Amino acid sequence: MIGRICIGLSFAVAVSLASASHALATDDYTLPFYDPSVPLSYGVDRDPRPCYQRDWANVLWADCNLHYGRVYDGHTGMDYPMPVVSPIAASRDGTVIDLFEGFGTEQFGINGNYVLVSHADGRRTLYYHLAQNGARVTVGQAVLAGQWIADSGCSGQCYGAHLHFEMRAVVGGRWTSVDPIFEKRFTTNPGRVPFLAAYLRESNSGSEVIMRYTTVTHWVEFLNAGGRTWRNNIGVGRVLLGTWNPPIRDSAFRAIDWPSSWVATNVDQSGVAPGAVGRFTFGLHAESPPGTYDEAFNVLANSLRWFDWARLGSFHVPIIVIANTRWGGPAG
């Protein structure tokens, strides 16, 4: 019996937004990183008055103090502590319109390294305090939500390594910092990562015994532990099961129902909402000589890095290929 690792989830902030009065928005932005354990240290101050701070939960402080996990006076974005050179992801499909990466990775100063992305809804997102030469994109380049666009750092006015993520919109004819958490523009609030899975069960949690030259059917179920609906069609949210360790590897056990040599299947259902269970059904075909094998898989969303192998758990299928002696066929 192969033990499976069930992953506990860690959310960016544990406080409920039930008190927030703003109407639900489009929920089409994602968090700009992959690690779901990254916390929010400080959010946007929505009160322009000095020493008045209104946070994403609509709580007001009439002081000039720092309120960890919530807000500090005059803050225009959201700070996410993380080690330097951590991968930063685009929060939505868009186009890179500006960047700078000439400061040192941990160089303190007024300015810092950044990438600025424009989006089709008229908003912009800023990724700030990046590493030196940390941009993985160029000006004018189109990017997809979840695409690795930069490496984090501590350049500019940075007290401890973190990503400053900022959303801007035109308000009253001028570009203004807005709060996507308060406006509920993330896939979930206060900001669960959009695509995350937790292993539940499978059709055979032991070893699949396959007679050589034949095919067996295997299925595995994962909980949709993220914030975005899984889909099995082409487009945003398409989720598939692919080979892993190493990734995108041609499989020796590819069956005729596989979409490609490294994609075992898309999720079975047309839609799997957050909190629901998705099943992946696929064949395993044995052409390999009799022996013991192990085939590793991971769940991917549009081939982007939304599923972390270590967090997902070591999902793999132990396989025993036995000789095929039926109808006088070859013994090995």
C-alpha positions in Angstrom: 0.0 0.0 0.0 1.4 3.3 -1.0 0.8 6.1 1.5 -0.5 9.4 0.2 0.2 12.9 1.6 -2.9 15.0 2.2 -1.9 18.6 2.1 -3.1 21.1 4.7 -3.9 24.4 3.3 -2.5 27.7 4.4 -4.3 30.9 3.4 -2.9 34.3 2.9 -5.0 35.8 5.7 -7.4 34.0 8.1 -9.7 36.9 8.8 -13.2 36.8 7.3 -14.4 39.5 5.0 -18.0 39.2 6.1 -17.9 42.8 7.3 -16.8 44.2 3.9 -19.7 46.0 2.3 -18.4 46.3 -1.3 -20.3 44.3 -3.9 -18.8 41.2 -5.4 -16.6 42.0 -8.4 -15.4 39.8 -11.3 -13.0 37.6 -9.3 -10.6 37.4 -12.2 -7.3 38.3 -10.6 -4.9 35.8 -9.0 -2.3 36.1 -6.3 1.1 37.0 -7.8 3.0 34.0 -6.4 2.7 30.2 -6.2 3.3 29.4 -2.6 0.0 29.3 -0.7 1.7 29.6 2.7 2.9 33.2 1.9 1.1 35.6 4.3 -0.1 39.1 3.8 1.9 41.4 6.1 0.3 44.8 5.2 -2.5 45.7 2.8 -3.8 48.9 1.2 -4.7 52.0 3.3 -8.0 53.1 1.9 -8.2 56.3 4.0 -6.2 59.2 2.5 -6.1 61.1 5.8 -2.8 61.1 7.7 -2.9 58.7 10.7 -6.2 57.3 9.6 -6.1 53.7 8.2 -8.9 51.7 6.7 -8.1 48.2 5.7 -9.5 45.5 3.4 -12.0 44.3 6.1 -13.3 47.9 6.4 -11.8 48.3 9.9 -10.7 51.9 10.7 -7.8 52.8 13.0 -7.3 56.5 14.0 -3.6 56.3 14.7 -0.2 56.2 13.0 0.7 52.7 14.1 1.6 49.6 12.1 -1.1 46.9 12.1 0.6 43.7 11.0 -1.5 41.5 8.8 -3.8 44.5 8.0 -2.5 47.9 7.0 -0.2 50.8 7.8 -0.7 54.5 7.1 -0.4 55.6 3.5 0.4 52.1 2.1 -0.6 51.8 -1.6 -0.2 48.1 -2.1 0.0 44.6 -0.5 3.2 43.3 1.0 3.9 39.6 0.8 7.1 38.4 2.7 9.1 35.8 0.8 12.7 34.9 0.3 14.7 36.8 -2.3 14.6 35.2 -5.8 11.2 33.7 -5.3 9.1 33.3 -8.4 6.5 36.1 -9.1 3.5 35.3 -11.3 1.3 37.6 -13.4 -2.0 38.2 -11.6 -4.0 38.3 -14.8 -3.6 38.1 -18.6 -2.0 41.3 -19.8 0.8 43.2 -21.5 4.1 44.3 -19.9 4.2 48.1 -20.4 7.3 49.0 -18.2 10.0 47.5 -16.1 13.3 48.3 -14.4 15.8 45.8 -13.0 19.0 47.7 -12.5 19.2 48.0 -8.7 20.8 45.4 -6.6 18.7 42.5 -5.4 18.9 43.8 -1.8 19.9 47.4 -2.5 18.1 50.0 -0.3 17.0 53.3 -1.8 14.1 55.4 -2.9 13.4 53.4 -6.0 13.5 49.6 -6.7 13.1 47.1 -9.5 9.6 46.5 -10.9 7.4 45.1 -13.6 4.2 46.9 -14.7 1.5 45.0 -16.5 -1.6 46.5 -18.2 -4.9 44.5 -18.4 -7.9 44.4 -20.7 -10.2 45.7 -18.0 -8.3 49.0 -17.9 -6.3 48.2 -14.7 -2.6 47.8 -14.1 -0.7 45.7 -11.7 2.8 46.5 -10.3 5.3 44.0 -9.0 7.9 45.8 -6.9 11.1 45.3 -4.9 12.3 42.7 -7.5 15.7 41.1 -7.8 18.5 42.7 -9.9 18.0 41.4 -13.5 14.9 39.7 -12.1 12.5 40.4 -14.9 11.7 37.3 -17.0 9.7 39.3 -19.5 10.2 42.3 -21.8 8.3 45.5 -22.5 5.5 44.8 -25.0 5.3 41.1 -24.2 1.9 39.5 -23.7 1.7 37.4 -20.5 -0.8 34.9 -19.1 -2.3 34.8 -15.6 0.1 32.7 -13.6 3.0 33.1 -15.9 6.4 33.4 -14.1 7.3 37.0 -14.9 10.0 38.0 -12.3 12.0 37.0 -9.3 11.4 38.7 -5.9 14.1 40.7 -4.1 14.5 43.6 -1.6 15.3 46.6 -3.8 14.2 50.1 -3.1 12.5 51.0 0.2 12.5 47.5 1.5 12.6 46.5 5.1 12.9 42.8 4.9 12.5 40.8 1.6 9.0 40.9 0.3 6.9 41.5 -2.8 5.0 44.8 -3.0 2.0 44.1 -5.2 -0.1 47.0 -6.3 -3.3 47.3 -8.4 -4.0 50.7 -10.1 -7.2 52.0 -11.8 -8.2 55.4 -13.3 -10.3 57.1 -10.6 -11.4 60.7 -11.3 -9.2 60.9 -14.3 -5.9 59.8 -12.7 -4.2 56.6 -11.9 -4.9 55.6 -8.3 -4.0 52.6 -6.2 -7.0 50.5 -5.4 -7.5 47.5 -3.1 -8.3 44.2 -4.9 -8.9 42.4 -1.6 -11.7 44.8 -0.5 -13.1 44.8 -4.0 -13.1 41.0 -4.0 -11.2 40.9 -7.3 -9.1 37.8 -6.3 -10.4 34.4 -7.1 -11.2 34.0 -3.5 -11.0 36.4 -0.6 -8.8 37.3 1.1 -6.7 35.6 -1.5 -6.5 31.8 -1.8 -4.2 30.7 -4.7 -6.3 30.0 -7.7 -5.3 26.5 -8.5 -4.5 24.0 -5.8 -5.2 20.3 -5.3 -5.3 17.9 -2.4 -5.2 14.1 -3.0 -8.2 12.1 -1.9 -8.4 8.6 -3.3 -7.9 6.5 -6.4 -9.2 3.3 -8.0 -6.3 1.2 -6.8 -4.0 2.6 -4.1 -1.7 -0.4 -4.3 0.1 -1.6 -7.5 -1.6 -1.9 -10.8 -0.9 -5.3 -12.3 -1.0 -5.1 -16.1 -0.6 -8.0 -18.5 1.9 -7.0 -21.1 0.3 -5.6 -24.3 -3.0 -4.9 -22.5 -4.5 -1.8 -20.9 -6.1 -1.1 -17.5 -8.2 1.9 -16.5 -7.1 3.9 -13.5 -8.8 6.9 -11.8 -7.7 9.4 -9.2 -9.7 12.1 -7.3 -8.4 15.4 -6.0 -10.2 18.1 -4.0 -10.2 21.5 -5.7 -8.6 23.3 -2.8 -8.0 26.5 -4.8 -10.2 29.4 -5.7 -11.0 28.9 -9.4 -13.3 26.4 -11.1 -11.5 23.5 -13.0 -12.6 22.9 -16.5 -11.8 20.2 -19.1 -12.2 22.3 -22.2 -9.6 24.6 -23.9 -9.3 27.9 -22.2 -8.9 29.5 -18.7 -9.1 27.0 -16.0 -8.4 23.9 -18.1 -6.9 21.3 -15.7 -5.1 18.1 -16.7 -3.0 15.3 -15.3 0.5 15.1 -16.7 3.6 13.1 -16.2 6.0 14.4 -13.5 9.4 13.8 -12.0 10.6 14.9 -14.5 7.7 16.9 -15.8 6.3 16.7 -19.4 8.0 13.4 -19.9 7.0 10.9 -22.5 5.3 8.0 -20.7 6.1 4.3 -21.4 2.6 3.5 -20.2 0.7 5.9 -22.6 -2.7 4.4 -23.6 -4.7 5.2 -26.7 -7.0 7.5 -24.7 -4.2 9.9 -23.7 -4.3 13.3 -25.4 -0.6 13.3 -25.8 2.5 11.4 -24.8 2.8 13.2 -21.5 -0.9 14.2 -20.8 -2.8 11.3 -19.3 -6.2 13.1 -19.3 -8.1 16.3 -18.6 -10.3 16.4 -15.5 -13.4 14.3 -16.2 -16.1 16.9 -15.3 -16.9 20.0 -17.4 -16.6 22.1 -14.2 -15.3 21.4 -10.7 -16.0 24.3 -8.4 -13.8 25.2 -5.4 -14.4 22.7 -2.6 -15.7 20.1 -5.0 -14.0 16.8 -6.1 -12.5 16.3 -9.6 -11.9 12.9 -11.0 -9.2 12.0 -13.6 -9.7 8.7 -15.5 -7.1 7.3 -17.8 -5.7 4.1 -19.3 -2.3 2.5 -18.6 -1.0 0.4 -21.4 1.9 -2.0 -20.8 4.4 -2.4 -23.6 7.4 -2.7 -21.2 8.9 -6.1 -20.4 7.7 -7.8 -17.3 8.9 -6.1 -14.1 8.2 -3.4 -11.5 7.7 0.2 -12.5 6.5 3.5 -11.0 4.7 6.3 -13.0 4.5 9.7 -11.4 1.9 12.4 -12.2 1.0 15.9 -11.2 -2.0 18.2 -11.9 -1.5 21.2 -14.1 -3.6 24.2 -15.1 -2.9 25.3 -18.7 0.6 23.9 -18.2 1.4 26.7 -15.7 3.1 26.2 -12.4 0.0 26.2 -10.1 0.5 22.8 -8.6 3.6 22.3 -6.4 4.8 18.7 -6.3 5.9 18.8 -2.7 2.6 20.3 -1.5 0.5 18.1 -3.7 2.0 14.9 -2.4 3.9 12.2 -4.3 1.0 11.0 -6.5 2.3 8.0 -8.4 1.1 4.7 -9.7 3.2 1.6 -8.9 2.9 -0.8 -11.8 3.7 -4.5 -12.1 3.9 -5.8 -15.7 3.4 -9.5 -16.0 3.9 -11.9 -19.0 1.2 -12.3 -21.5 0.8 -16.0 -22.3 -2.8 -15.9 -23.5 -3.6 -17.5 -26.9 -0.1 -18.7 -27.2 1.3 -15.2 -27.2 4.9 -14.3 -26.2 5.9 -15.1 -22.6 7.9 -12.0 -22.1 
